[in-house]
Amino acid sequence: MLLPTTIVGSYPQPDWLIDRAKLGMRAPPRVRAKELWRVDADWLEQAQDDATLLAIRDQESAGVDIVTDGEMRRESYSNRFATALEGIDIDNPAQVLSRGGKPDLVPRVIGPLRRKHAVEVRDVAFLRRNTDRKIKITVPGPFTMSAQAKDFHYGDDAAMAMAYAACVNEEIKDLFAAGADIVQIDEPYMQARPDQAREYGVDAINRAVEGVSGETIVHLCFGYAALVKQKPAGYSFLPELERCNVSQVSIETAQPALDFAVLEQLPSKKLVIGVIDLNDLAVETPELVAERIERVYPHVPPGRIVVAPDCGMKYLPRDIAYGKLRAMVDGARLARAKLG
């Protein structure tokens, strides 16, 4: 399909599932934050399944072409996978500076990083059983997880990132085997730490997709709009992803008002273009969405564009998130019709 639509990954979790007020008052957790859940542990998996069905049905009802599980089972996009690995002391977190320069509790790496078991295979199998649409699942990227951890074992940032990459690689292969059509690797810290990303970030991603035959995406962003109000008009790390062995690159363009000329430096990639501003609670009109899509045409042909929100939608009120999905789908339909 020309100009297919998707979401970046997350969708708003119901208030009965998670304490959204607490969630919004803090940075995304890097270690486990079980206090956020409103449901007793005995019933939590069932509740998360029910919330996942709501997220799937909202996406289907809105007309989204490529659906996700909405990340209903996660306290943040990264901590569920990052804290499930061998070599992590999850009971004694360390402290590092967050992207915003504030102290943040993170996993303490005390031994060789290994994947003990599949983390998201049940998630993608549940998603596959409950929709007949194309499906996408997201995993945290190795560079970002290494930036969100404190090393007490490797003594070398690149070595730790490559160890995370090996874990992600095993997970991605299992996710495709379980029915995923697309796997997205979330790497926001590549934008936040471009110098380190240039040293070993691309190598880490390539290790994460080594031997993988399915369709893969790398997502870069400036951070959740609920937490980052002012965003620059350009990425500090983006053209370098042309060397990544992934088929798509996902970026924000609505809130940051991105200069699209940089996209010409990614000629081999499909571009997942963020056209929904998550910092603005007003629901876009389909006409505005179509206009945002069409602004990309001089730099990326329509056949290489996938339409999405800027970033994950988990901090939005659900009714607004749903309205924005409808506007996105209708806007893509308008743009598609103009192309004939």
C-alpha positions in Angstrom: 0.0 0.0 0.0 1.1 3.5 -0.7 1.6 5.6 2.4 0.7 2.9 5.0 0.0 4.0 8.5 1.3 2.7 11.8 2.0 3.9 15.4 5.6 4.1 16.7 4.9 1.6 19.5 3.1 2.7 22.6 -0.6 3.6 23.1 -2.2 5.1 26.3 -2.5 2.5 29.0 -5.9 2.5 30.7 -6.2 4.3 34.1 -7.4 1.0 35.7 -4.2 -0.7 34.6 -1.5 1.8 35.5 -1.3 4.9 37.7 -1.0 7.4 34.9 -0.5 10.4 37.3 2.6 8.7 38.8 3.8 7.7 35.3 3.6 11.3 34.1 5.4 12.8 37.1 8.6 10.9 36.6 11.1 10.1 33.8 10.6 6.8 32.0 11.8 4.1 34.5 15.1 2.3 33.6 14.7 -0.2 36.4 11.5 -2.0 37.4 8.7 0.3 38.7 6.1 -2.2 39.8 4.5 0.4 42.0 2.9 2.0 38.9 0.6 -1.0 38.3 -2.9 -0.7 39.8 -3.7 -4.4 39.4 -2.5 -7.1 41.9 0.3 -9.3 40.6 -1.9 -12.4 40.5 -4.2 -10.7 37.9 -1.7 -8.4 36.2 -1.0 -10.5 33.1 -4.7 -11.0 32.4 -5.3 -7.2 32.9 -2.5 -6.4 30.5 -4.0 -8.8 27.9 -7.3 -7.1 28.2 -5.6 -3.7 27.8 -3.7 -5.0 24.8 -7.0 -6.0 23.1 -8.3 -2.4 23.7 -5.2 -1.0 22.0 -5.5 -3.4 19.1 -9.2 -2.6 18.5 -8.6 1.2 18.7 -5.9 0.9 16.0 -8.2 -1.3 13.9 -11.2 1.0 14.4 -9.1 4.1 13.4 -8.0 2.3 10.3 -4.3 1.9 11.1 -2.6 -0.5 8.6 0.3 -1.8 10.8 -0.7 -2.4 14.4 1.4 -2.9 17.6 0.4 -4.3 21.0 0.5 -0.7 22.3 3.2 -1.8 24.8 0.5 -2.3 27.4 2.8 -4.7 29.4 5.6 -2.2 29.9 6.4 0.5 32.4 8.7 2.1 29.8 9.8 1.2 26.3 13.1 -0.2 27.5 13.1 -1.4 31.1 11.1 -4.7 30.7 13.7 -6.1 28.3 16.7 -4.5 29.9 16.0 -5.9 33.4 15.3 -9.4 32.1 18.9 -10.2 31.2 21.5 -12.2 33.0 24.4 -10.1 34.2 22.1 -7.4 35.7 21.8 -6.7 39.4 18.2 -5.5 39.5 18.1 -5.3 43.3 20.9 -2.7 43.5 20.4 -0.1 40.8 23.1 2.4 40.0 22.8 6.1 39.2 23.7 7.9 36.0 22.6 11.2 34.4 19.5 11.0 32.2 19.2 12.6 28.8 18.0 15.7 30.6 21.0 15.8 32.9 19.2 14.6 36.0 20.2 11.6 38.2 18.4 8.5 37.2 18.4 4.9 38.6 19.6 2.4 36.0 20.5 -1.3 35.8 23.9 -2.3 37.2 25.8 -4.5 34.9 27.8 -6.9 37.1 28.6 -9.8 34.7 28.3 -11.0 31.1 25.0 -9.9 29.5 23.0 -12.9 28.2 19.4 -13.4 27.4 18.0 -15.9 29.8 14.7 -16.4 27.9 12.5 -14.7 25.3 11.0 -11.6 26.8 8.4 -10.5 24.2 7.5 -13.7 22.3 4.2 -14.1 24.2 3.4 -10.5 23.4 3.8 -10.8 19.7 2.1 -14.2 19.6 -0.9 -12.6 21.4 -0.9 -9.8 19.0 -0.8 -12.2 16.0 -3.7 -14.2 17.3 -5.9 -11.1 17.7 -5.5 -9.2 14.5 -5.4 -10.0 10.8 -3.4 -6.9 10.0 0.3 -6.5 9.5 1.9 -6.4 13.0 5.0 -4.7 14.5 6.7 -5.2 17.8 9.3 -3.0 19.4 12.5 -3.8 21.3 14.9 -1.4 23.0 18.1 -0.8 21.1 21.6 -2.0 22.3 23.1 1.5 22.2 20.3 3.0 24.2 20.3 0.2 26.8 24.0 0.5 27.2 23.6 4.3 27.8 20.8 3.5 30.3 23.1 1.2 32.4 26.1 1.5 34.6 29.0 -0.8 33.7 30.8 -2.7 36.5 32.0 -5.6 34.3 33.1 -4.7 30.7 35.2 -1.7 31.3 34.4 -0.6 27.7 31.2 1.1 26.5 31.4 -0.4 23.0 31.9 -3.9 24.3 28.9 -3.6 26.6 26.8 -2.2 23.7 27.8 -5.2 21.5 26.8 -7.6 24.3 23.4 -6.0 24.5 23.2 -6.3 20.7 23.8 -10.0 20.9 20.8 -10.3 23.3 18.6 -8.2 21.1 19.6 -10.3 18.1 18.4 -13.5 19.8 15.1 -11.7 20.7 14.5 -10.4 17.2 14.9 -13.8 15.6 12.4 -15.3 18.1 9.9 -12.4 17.5 9.9 -13.1 13.7 9.5 -16.8 14.4 6.5 -16.0 16.6 4.7 -14.1 13.8 6.0 -10.5 13.7 5.9 -8.8 10.3 8.2 -5.9 11.4 10.5 -5.4 14.4 11.4 -1.9 15.5 14.5 -1.1 17.4 14.2 2.0 19.6 17.4 4.0 19.8 16.7 7.5 21.1 20.0 7.8 22.8 21.8 7.9 19.4 20.3 11.4 19.1 21.3 12.3 22.6 24.9 11.0 22.4 25.9 11.4 18.8 29.7 11.1 19.3 29.5 7.7 21.0 26.9 6.7 18.4 29.3 7.4 15.6 32.0 5.3 17.4 30.0 2.1 17.8 26.2 2.7 17.5 25.8 1.5 13.9 28.0 -1.5 14.6 25.7 -2.4 17.5 22.6 -2.1 15.4 24.1 -4.2 12.7 25.0 -6.9 15.2 21.5 -6.8 16.5 20.1 -7.6 13.1 22.8 -10.0 12.0 21.2 -13.0 10.3 17.8 -11.5 10.5 15.7 -11.7 7.3 12.6 -9.9 8.4 11.7 -6.2 8.0 13.4 -4.0 10.7 13.2 -0.4 11.7 15.4 1.9 13.8 13.5 4.6 15.6 15.2 7.9 16.6 13.5 10.6 18.6 14.1 13.6 20.9 12.1 12.1 23.7 8.4 11.9 24.7 6.6 15.2 24.0 5.1 15.1 27.5 8.7 15.4 28.9 10.5 17.3 26.1 8.6 20.4 25.1 11.2 22.1 22.9 12.8 20.1 20.1 15.4 21.2 17.6 14.8 21.3 13.8 17.6 18.8 13.1 19.0 15.5 14.3 22.5 15.3 15.7 22.8 11.8 14.3 20.7 10.6 11.3 22.6 10.3 8.0 24.9 7.7 9.6 22.0 5.3 9.7 22.3 4.8 5.9 25.1 2.3 6.9 22.7 0.3 9.1 21.4 -3.0 7.9 17.8 -2.1 8.5 15.1 -1.4 6.0 13.4 1.6 7.6 14.3 4.6 9.7 11.6 6.2 11.9 11.9 9.9 12.9 9.9 12.8 14.3 9.0 15.7 11.9 5.8 17.3 13.3 6.8 18.8 16.7 10.4 19.5 15.7 9.6 21.0 12.3 12.4 19.0 10.8 14.4 20.2 7.8 13.6 17.4 5.4 16.7 17.9 3.2 18.6 15.6 5.5 16.4 12.7 4.5 18.1 12.7 1.0 21.1 11.2 2.8 19.1 8.0 3.5 18.4 6.9 -0.1 18.2 3.2 0.6 15.7 3.4 3.5 12.0 3.6 3.8 11.2 6.6 6.1 8.6 6.3 8.9 7.6 10.0 9.0 6.1 11.4 12.2 3.2 13.7 11.2 1.3 13.8 14.4 2.5 16.4 17.0 2.1 14.7 20.4 2.9 18.0 22.3 -0.3 19.5 21.0 -3.5 18.1 22.5 -5.5 19.5 19.7 -6.4 16.8 17.2 -5.0 17.6 13.7 -7.3 17.9 10.7 -6.8 15.3 8.0 -5.9 18.2 5.7 -3.0 19.3 8.0 -1.8 15.7 8.2 -1.9 15.4 4.4 0.1 18.7 4.1 2.7 17.4 6.5 3.1 14.2 4.4 3.3 16.1 1.2 6.1 18.4 2.5 8.4 15.3 2.4 7.8 14.5 -1.3 10.6 16.8 -2.7 13.1 14.8 -0.7 11.6 11.3 -0.3 9.3 9.7 -3.0 5.8 8.6 -1.6 6.7 5.0 -2.3 9.3 5.1 0.5 7.1 6.9 3.1 5.3 5.2 6.1 3.0 7.5 8.0 3.1 7.6 11.9 2.9 9.8 14.9 6.2 11.5 16.0 6.8 9.1 18.9 5.0 6.8 21.3 1.5 7.9 22.4 1.5 6.5 26.0 1.4 9.9 27.8 -1.7 11.2 25.8 -5.3 10.9 27.1 -6.8 7.9 25.2 -9.6 9.9 23.5 -7.1 12.3 22.1 -4.7 9.6 21.0 -7.6 7.8 19.2 -8.7 11.1 17.6 -5.1 11.7 16.4 -5.0 8.2 14.9 -8.2 8.8 13.0 -6.8 12.1 11.7 -3.6 10.4 10.7 -5.4 7.7 8.7 -7.7 10.1 7.1 -4.8 12.5 6.2 -2.9 9.6 4.6 -6.0 8.7 2.6 -6.3 12.3 1.4 -2.6 12.3 0.4 -3.0 8.9 -1.3 -6.0 10.1 -3.3 -4.1 13.1 -4.6 -1.4 10.8 -5.9 -4.1 8.9 -7.8 
